[in-house]
């Protein structure tokens, strides 16, 4: 099977906001406790944080991490996580039917973010609480001193403010499962007034309003239109969420779901444009796709615990999907979609970072290791910085229940002008045939291959484990060649590749 790609130096989609490679940590399962925080672990630092996990997160160069939820935030009292640890209350978490000791709160999380080199993206509770708690939290986090809440932060050991600029106005408020679920009008009014109050404190904040929890919600996309009608001139982003699954075992259909993702983004981008025109606004609102990942492997196992059949355990194993090689392809496709949509998607957060549907897994008192999906996330985050190229792709296609005319070759290109490097991320969706790809470079000058990595595996269900952490890993590619301004590369069936070219 043959395909062609044309990359022109001057045909650019957008400068990529590095925050599309963000992540998420929620007080859910073992994401926090025995995930990033385990004071008795052999690698624990002075704050009780696992240094083996810190090193793996550093590899990913995660630019921003959303916290503390998620469904958890809609009944969370942020004040429970400050002050002496021995005085912090244990609370019941209604979202995940567990208990939380609050041994990790805003101070501990901020220190951890400093240790891994990331920024905080904080969420306020607009479910069980509202405007007043949001403004108090903001004052605690960002005010230098001389007020009730900022002086309390100073008394709790942090003299300088955290200076967090990125704030989420609640979570998935369209979802009936959400504590404090609201209609679009109810939420839109509350989000508008909360945003107004937060901007009265600091007009430079970046605020994210809740969009649809997924594209199959009965209120989608009217929810976006109504909420943005209330909030358009007060917010900067609208959030979208989407999870991917293959319970039926249909690989072709599973890998077509990224086309659904692209359509979802396109529809909401259209709603944004509609409201912008309706408001006669010069302001541009963008998309924060702040929850996305593969999530289905653990759902059956989690049913009993989430139903409350095991009481209110603290930090149980929940949502611990063990990712296989097939999921590598899906994560690669999702990231390619975000790169190609980087003109409207400015923030995205893989949900989540450690243990809970995550690229990093840990064993309590044991090792930490990279799941199979760590690698496409790593490649995109580390090498996908720069300008997203508008590629012309000619590839054979197939039809699936999820989408029609799905190209077998999915590819995204990024030009790092400072380094003089063009990087291509490619997935072959075909289950039996290689895609022989002819890649034309226009306006870049002479090209030289400096890195070529391939991920493929004879077993789609192959996984990495604590005892076998290197079962699904990238390997050095072969067979790619450059002739002038043309590159020839072969993509094996069901494979993910990254090809990096030095250009002059």
C-alpha positions as CSV (number, residue, x, y, z in Angstrom):
1,X,0.0,0.0,0.0
2,X,1.3,3.4,-0.9
3,X,0.8,6.9,0.5
4,X,2.3,10.3,0.1
5,X,2.8,13.3,2.3
6,X,3.8,16.9,1.3
7,X,5.3,19.1,4.0
8,X,5.8,22.8,3.1
9,X,7.8,25.0,5.3
10,X,5.4,27.9,4.9
11,X,2.2,25.9,5.3
12,X,1.6,26.1,9.1
13,X,-1.4,25.4,11.2
14,X,-0.3,27.1,14.4
15,X,2.5,27.6,16.9
16,X,1.9,24.7,19.3
17,X,1.1,25.6,22.9
18,X,3.3,23.2,24.9
19,X,0.4,22.8,27.3
20,X,-1.3,20.4,24.9
21,X,1.1,17.9,26.5
22,X,-0.2,18.5,30.0
23,X,-1.5,15.9,32.5
24,X,-3.8,15.4,35.4
25,X,-3.7,14.2,39.0
26,X,-6.9,13.6,40.9
27,X,-7.5,12.4,44.5
28,X,-8.7,9.1,43.0
29,X,-7.4,5.6,43.6
30,X,-3.6,5.5,43.9
31,X,-2.8,8.5,41.8
32,X,-1.7,10.5,44.9
33,X,-1.3,8.0,47.7
34,X,1.4,5.4,46.7
35,X,1.4,7.1,43.3
36,X,3.3,10.3,43.8
37,X,3.2,10.3,47.6
38,X,4.5,7.4,49.8
39,X,6.5,8.6,52.8
40,X,7.7,5.1,53.7
41,X,9.0,4.3,50.2
42,X,12.7,3.7,49.9
43,X,13.0,6.6,47.4
44,X,10.8,9.1,49.3
45,X,12.2,12.6,49.5
46,X,11.9,15.0,52.5
47,X,8.3,15.7,51.5
48,X,7.3,12.1,51.2
49,X,7.2,12.1,47.4
50,X,8.5,9.1,45.5
51,X,11.7,10.2,43.7
52,X,11.5,7.2,41.2
53,X,8.2,8.7,40.0
54,X,9.6,12.2,40.0
55,X,12.3,11.1,37.6
56,X,9.9,9.4,35.2
57,X,7.7,12.5,35.2
58,X,10.7,14.6,34.4
59,X,11.4,12.5,31.4
60,X,8.0,13.5,30.0
61,X,8.6,17.2,30.4
62,X,5.0,17.7,31.5
63,X,4.2,21.5,31.2
64,X,1.1,21.6,33.4
65,X,-0.8,19.3,35.7
66,X,-4.5,19.7,36.5
67,X,-5.4,19.2,40.2
68,X,-7.3,18.0,42.4
69,X,-10.0,16.8,40.1
70,X,-12.0,15.6,38.3
71,X,-15.2,14.4,39.8
72,X,-13.4,14.6,43.2
73,X,-13.3,18.4,43.1
74,X,-17.1,18.8,43.0
75,X,-17.4,18.0,46.7
76,X,-13.8,19.0,47.8
77,X,-13.1,21.5,50.6
78,X,-9.7,22.9,49.7
79,X,-9.2,24.0,53.3
80,X,-9.0,20.4,54.4
81,X,-5.6,20.1,52.7
82,X,-3.8,22.9,54.6
83,X,-2.2,23.3,58.0
84,X,-0.5,20.6,60.2
85,X,-1.1,17.2,58.7
86,X,-2.1,15.7,62.1
87,X,-5.0,18.2,62.2
88,X,-6.3,17.5,58.7
89,X,-9.7,15.6,58.6
90,X,-10.4,12.4,56.7
91,X,-13.3,13.0,54.4
92,X,-15.6,10.6,52.5
93,X,-15.3,11.1,48.7
94,X,-18.7,10.6,47.2
95,X,-17.5,10.6,43.6
96,X,-15.4,7.5,43.9
97,X,-16.8,6.0,47.2
98,X,-13.5,6.1,49.0
99,X,-12.0,8.2,51.8
100,X,-9.3,10.8,51.7
101,X,-6.8,11.6,54.4
102,X,-5.9,15.0,53.0
103,X,-2.3,14.3,53.7
104,X,-1.6,15.9,50.3
105,X,-3.1,19.3,49.7
106,X,-2.1,22.5,47.9
107,X,1.2,22.9,49.6
108,X,2.4,19.4,49.0
109,X,1.2,19.4,45.4
110,X,2.9,22.7,44.7
111,X,6.2,21.5,46.1
112,X,5.9,18.3,44.0
113,X,5.2,20.4,40.9
114,X,8.4,22.4,41.6
115,X,10.3,19.1,41.9
116,X,9.2,17.8,38.5
117,X,9.3,21.2,36.7
118,X,5.6,21.7,35.9
119,X,3.0,24.3,36.5
120,X,-0.3,23.9,38.4
121,X,-3.7,24.0,36.8
122,X,-6.1,24.3,39.7
123,X,-9.8,23.5,39.8
124,X,-12.4,25.1,42.0
125,X,-15.5,23.4,43.4
126,X,-18.6,24.7,41.7
127,X,-20.6,21.6,42.6
128,X,-21.2,21.5,46.3
129,X,-19.7,25.0,46.8
130,X,-19.4,28.2,44.8
131,X,-18.1,31.7,44.3
132,X,-17.0,32.5,47.8
133,X,-14.9,29.4,48.3
134,X,-13.3,29.9,44.9
135,X,-12.3,33.5,45.6
136,X,-10.9,32.5,49.0
137,X,-8.9,29.7,47.5
138,X,-7.5,32.1,44.9
139,X,-6.6,34.6,47.6
140,X,-4.9,31.8,49.6
141,X,-2.9,30.7,46.6
142,X,-2.0,33.9,44.9
143,X,-2.1,36.9,47.2
144,X,1.3,38.1,48.6
145,X,0.1,38.8,52.1
146,X,-1.9,41.1,54.4
147,X,-5.2,39.4,54.1
148,X,-6.9,36.6,56.0
149,X,-6.3,33.8,53.5
150,X,-2.8,34.9,52.3
151,X,-1.7,35.3,55.9
152,X,-2.9,31.8,56.7
153,X,-0.8,30.5,53.8
154,X,2.2,32.3,55.2
155,X,1.5,30.8,58.6
156,X,1.3,27.4,57.0
157,X,4.9,27.8,55.7
158,X,4.7,29.4,52.3
159,X,5.8,33.0,52.3
160,X,5.6,33.6,48.6
161,X,2.4,33.1,46.7
162,X,2.1,30.2,44.3
163,X,1.1,32.5,41.5
164,X,-1.1,30.0,39.7
165,X,-2.5,31.5,36.5
166,X,-4.6,28.7,35.1
167,X,-7.9,27.8,36.8
168,X,-10.8,25.4,36.0
169,X,-14.3,26.6,36.9
170,X,-15.6,23.2,38.2
171,X,-15.6,19.9,36.4
172,X,-18.1,18.1,34.1
173,X,-21.0,20.1,35.4
174,X,-23.1,18.8,32.5
175,X,-22.9,15.2,34.0
176,X,-25.8,13.9,36.1
177,X,-23.2,11.9,38.0
178,X,-21.5,15.1,39.2
179,X,-22.0,16.2,42.8
180,X,-23.9,19.5,42.3
181,X,-24.8,18.8,38.7
182,X,-26.4,21.9,37.1
183,X,-28.3,22.8,33.9
184,X,-26.4,24.8,31.3
185,X,-28.1,28.0,32.4
186,X,-27.5,27.3,36.1
187,X,-23.9,26.5,35.6
188,X,-23.3,29.3,33.0
189,X,-24.6,31.9,35.4
190,X,-22.5,30.6,38.3
191,X,-19.4,30.3,36.2
192,X,-19.9,33.8,34.8
193,X,-20.1,35.3,38.3
194,X,-17.2,33.2,39.6
195,X,-15.0,34.2,36.7
196,X,-16.0,37.9,37.2
197,X,-15.0,37.7,40.9
198,X,-11.7,36.0,40.1
199,X,-10.9,38.5,37.4
200,X,-11.6,41.3,39.9
201,X,-8.7,39.9,41.9
202,X,-6.4,39.4,38.9
203,X,-7.5,40.2,35.3
204,X,-4.5,38.2,33.9
205,X,-5.8,34.8,35.1
206,X,-6.6,32.1,32.5
207,X,-10.0,30.6,33.1
208,X,-11.5,27.3,31.8
209,X,-15.2,26.9,31.7
210,X,-16.8,23.4,31.6
211,X,-17.9,22.1,28.2
212,X,-19.4,18.7,27.5
213,X,-18.1,15.6,29.3
214,X,-18.2,13.8,25.9
215,X,-19.7,14.1,22.5
216,X,-22.6,11.7,23.3
217,X,-24.1,13.7,26.1
218,X,-27.8,14.5,25.3
219,X,-27.1,18.2,25.9
220,X,-24.1,18.4,23.5
221,X,-23.5,20.8,21.7
222,X,-26.3,23.0,23.1
223,X,-24.5,23.0,26.4
224,X,-21.4,24.7,24.9
225,X,-23.6,27.4,23.2
226,X,-25.5,28.2,26.4
227,X,-22.5,28.2,28.7
228,X,-20.5,30.3,26.4
229,X,-23.4,32.7,25.9
230,X,-23.2,33.3,29.6
231,X,-19.4,33.4,30.0
232,X,-17.7,34.2,26.6
233,X,-16.1,37.5,27.6
234,X,-15.0,36.3,31.0
235,X,-13.2,33.0,30.1
236,X,-10.3,31.9,27.9
237,X,-11.0,28.2,27.3
238,X,-13.9,25.7,27.2
239,X,-13.0,22.2,28.4
240,X,-13.8,19.0,26.5
241,X,-13.3,15.4,27.7
242,X,-13.2,12.1,25.8
243,X,-12.2,8.5,26.7
244,X,-11.5,5.7,24.2
245,X,-12.3,2.0,24.5
246,X,-12.3,-1.2,22.6
247,X,-14.5,-3.5,24.6
248,X,-15.7,-5.2,21.4
249,X,-12.2,-6.1,20.3
250,X,-12.5,-4.5,16.9
251,X,-9.1,-2.9,16.2
252,X,-10.1,-1.1,13.0
253,X,-13.1,0.6,14.7
254,X,-11.1,1.4,17.8
255,X,-8.4,3.2,15.8
256,X,-11.1,5.1,13.9
257,X,-12.3,6.8,17.1
258,X,-9.7,9.6,16.7
259,X,-11.7,10.8,13.7
260,X,-14.6,11.1,16.2
261,X,-12.3,13.2,18.3
262,X,-11.4,15.5,15.4
263,X,-15.1,16.0,14.6
264,X,-15.8,16.7,18.3
265,X,-13.2,19.4,18.3
266,X,-14.4,20.8,15.0
267,X,-18.0,21.1,16.2
268,X,-17.1,22.9,19.4
269,X,-14.8,25.2,17.5
270,X,-17.8,26.0,15.4
271,X,-19.9,26.8,18.5
272,X,-17.1,29.1,19.7
273,X,-17.2,31.0,16.4
274,X,-21.0,31.2,16.6
275,X,-21.0,32.7,20.1
276,X,-18.1,35.0,19.2
277,X,-20.1,36.3,16.3
278,X,-23.3,36.6,18.3
279,X,-21.4,38.6,21.0
280,X,-19.7,40.7,18.3
281,X,-16.6,39.9,20.3
282,X,-13.0,40.4,19.3
283,X,-11.9,37.9,21.9
284,X,-11.0,34.3,21.0
285,X,-11.9,31.5,23.3
286,X,-9.9,28.2,22.8
287,X,-10.3,24.6,23.8
288,X,-8.8,23.0,26.9
289,X,-9.1,19.2,26.3
290,X,-8.2,18.6,29.9
291,X,-9.3,14.9,30.2
292,X,-8.4,12.3,27.6
293,X,-7.1,8.8,27.5
294,X,-7.9,5.1,26.9
295,X,-10.1,3.9,29.7
296,X,-11.9,0.5,29.6
297,X,-9.6,-2.2,30.8
298,X,-10.4,-1.8,34.5
299,X,-14.1,-0.9,34.4
300,X,-15.5,-4.3,35.1
301,X,-13.1,-4.9,38.0
302,X,-14.0,-1.5,39.6
303,X,-17.8,-2.0,39.6
304,X,-18.1,-3.5,43.1
305,X,-15.9,-0.9,44.7
306,X,-17.6,2.0,43.0
307,X,-21.0,0.6,44.1
308,X,-19.8,0.8,47.7
309,X,-19.6,-2.9,48.3
310,X,-16.2,-2.5,50.1
311,X,-17.0,0.5,52.3
312,X,-14.9,3.6,52.1
313,X,-11.3,2.4,51.6
314,X,-8.4,4.9,51.4
315,X,-6.5,4.9,48.1
316,X,-7.6,1.6,46.7
317,X,-6.6,0.4,43.3
318,X,-9.1,2.1,41.0
319,X,-9.1,2.8,37.3
320,X,-5.8,0.9,36.9
321,X,-5.9,0.2,33.2
322,X,-2.9,-1.9,32.1
323,X,-2.2,-0.6,28.7
324,X,-1.3,-2.9,25.8
325,X,0.4,-2.3,22.4
326,X,-2.9,-1.5,20.7
327,X,-3.3,1.4,23.1
328,X,0.0,2.8,22.0
329,X,-1.5,3.3,18.5
330,X,-4.6,5.0,20.0
331,X,-2.6,7.4,22.1
332,X,-0.4,8.3,19.2
333,X,-3.5,9.0,17.1
334,X,-5.0,11.2,19.8
335,X,-1.8,13.3,20.1
336,X,-1.5,13.6,16.3
337,X,-5.1,15.0,16.4
338,X,-4.2,17.6,19.0
339,X,-1.1,18.7,17.0
340,X,-3.2,19.1,13.9
341,X,-5.9,21.0,15.9
342,X,-3.4,23.2,17.7
343,X,-4.9,26.3,16.3
344,X,-7.9,25.8,18.6
345,X,-6.7,23.2,21.2
346,X,-4.2,25.1,23.4
347,X,-4.3,22.9,26.5
348,X,-4.8,19.1,26.8
349,X,-4.3,16.8,29.8
350,X,-3.8,13.1,29.6
351,X,-5.9,11.7,32.4
352,X,-4.1,10.7,34.4
353,X,-0.4,10.7,35.2
354,X,0.3,7.9,37.8
355,X,-1.5,4.6,38.4
356,X,-5.0,5.9,37.5
357,X,-5.4,5.3,33.7
358,X,-1.8,6.5,33.5
359,X,1.4,6.2,31.5
360,X,3.3,5.5,34.8
361,X,2.6,2.7,37.2
362,X,3.9,2.0,40.7
363,X,3.8,-0.8,43.2
364,X,3.4,0.2,46.9
365,X,6.8,-0.2,48.5
366,X,8.0,-1.4,45.1
367,X,9.1,-0.2,41.6
368,X,7.8,2.4,39.2
369,X,7.7,1.6,35.5
370,X,6.6,3.0,32.1
371,X,3.4,1.6,30.6
372,X,3.3,1.0,26.9
373,X,1.5,4.4,26.3
374,X,4.3,6.3,28.1
375,X,6.3,6.3,24.8
376,X,4.0,8.1,22.3
377,X,3.3,10.6,25.0
378,X,7.0,11.1,25.7
379,X,7.8,11.5,22.0
380,X,5.1,14.1,21.4
381,X,5.9,16.1,24.5
382,X,9.6,16.1,24.1
383,X,9.8,16.5,20.3
384,X,6.4,18.0,19.4
385,X,7.3,21.6,20.3
386,X,7.3,24.2,17.5
387,X,4.9,24.9,14.6
388,X,2.4,22.3,13.5
389,X,2.7,21.8,9.8
390,X,-0.3,21.7,7.4
391,X,0.4,18.5,5.7
392,X,-1.1,17.3,2.4
393,X,-1.7,13.5,2.9
394,X,-2.9,11.1,0.3
395,X,-3.7,7.7,1.8
396,X,-6.0,4.8,1.2
397,X,-9.0,4.8,3.6
398,X,-11.5,2.4,5.2
399,X,-14.9,2.7,6.7
400,X,-15.8,1.7,10.3
401,X,-18.8,2.2,12.6
402,X,-17.0,5.0,14.4
403,X,-16.2,6.9,11.2
404,X,-16.0,6.7,7.4
405,X,-13.1,7.3,5.1
406,X,-10.6,6.8,7.8
407,X,-7.0,7.1,6.4
408,X,-4.7,4.1,7.0
409,X,-1.8,6.6,7.4
410,X,-2.3,9.1,10.2
411,X,0.6,11.7,10.4
412,X,1.4,14.9,12.1
413,X,4.4,17.2,11.5
414,X,6.1,19.7,13.7
415,X,8.8,22.2,12.7
416,X,11.2,23.4,15.4
417,X,12.8,26.4,13.7
418,X,15.2,27.1,16.5
419,X,16.7,23.6,16.3
420,X,16.2,23.3,12.5
421,X,14.4,20.0,13.0
422,X,11.2,18.6,11.4
423,X,9.5,15.8,13.3
424,X,6.9,13.4,11.9
425,X,4.6,11.2,14.1
426,X,3.0,8.5,12.1
427,X,0.5,5.6,12.7
428,X,-0.3,2.9,10.3
429,X,-3.9,1.7,11.1
430,X,-3.8,-1.2,8.6
431,X,-3.8,-4.6,10.3
432,X,-1.9,-6.6,7.6
433,X,-0.2,-4.2,5.1
434,X,2.7,-1.9,5.3
435,X,2.3,1.7,4.1
436,X,5.1,2.7,1.8
437,X,5.3,6.4,2.3
438,X,6.8,9.1,0.0
439,X,7.4,12.3,2.0
440,X,8.2,15.5,0.1
441,X,9.9,18.4,1.9
442,X,9.3,21.8,0.3
443,X,11.3,24.8,1.3
444,X,13.3,23.2,4.0
445,X,16.6,22.6,2.1
446,X,18.7,19.6,2.6
447,X,17.4,17.0,5.0
448,X,19.2,14.4,7.2
449,X,17.6,11.7,9.3
450,X,18.8,12.1,12.9
451,X,16.4,9.8,14.7
452,X,13.9,7.1,13.7
453,X,12.0,5.2,16.3
454,X,9.4,2.5,15.7
455,X,6.9,0.8,18.0
456,X,5.3,-2.4,16.8
457,X,4.6,-5.8,18.4
458,X,3.3,-9.2,17.2
459,X,0.8,-9.2,20.1
460,X,-1.7,-6.4,20.2
461,X,-2.4,-7.3,23.9
462,X,1.2,-7.2,25.0
463,X,1.8,-5.1,28.1
464,X,4.6,-3.8,30.4
465,X,4.6,-5.0,34.0
466,X,6.7,-4.5,37.1
467,X,8.5,-7.8,36.3
468,X,8.7,-7.2,32.6
469,X,8.8,-3.4,32.1
470,X,10.4,-3.4,28.7
471,X,8.1,-5.7,26.8
472,X,6.5,-2.9,24.7
473,X,9.2,-0.3,23.9
474,X,10.3,1.7,20.9
475,X,13.2,0.4,18.8
476,X,15.5,2.0,16.3
477,X,13.9,2.2,12.9
478,X,15.4,1.0,9.7
479,X,14.7,1.5,6.0
480,X,14.0,5.2,5.9
481,X,16.1,7.0,3.3
482,X,16.6,10.6,2.0
483,X,17.1,11.6,-1.6
484,X,17.3,15.3,-2.0
485,X,14.0,16.8,-0.6
486,X,12.2,13.4,-0.6
487,X,12.1,10.8,2.2
488,X,11.0,7.2,1.7
489,X,9.8,5.3,4.8
490,X,8.0,2.1,5.3
491,X,5.4,1.8,8.1
492,X,4.8,-1.8,9.1
493,X,1.2,-2.9,9.8
494,X,-0.2,-1.5,13.1
495,X,2.8,0.6,13.9
496,X,3.7,3.9,15.5
497,X,6.8,5.8,14.3
498,X,8.6,9.0,14.9
499,X,11.0,10.4,12.3
500,X,13.2,13.4,13.0
501,X,15.0,15.3,10.2
502,X,17.7,17.9,10.5
503,X,17.0,20.5,7.8
504,X,19.2,23.3,6.5
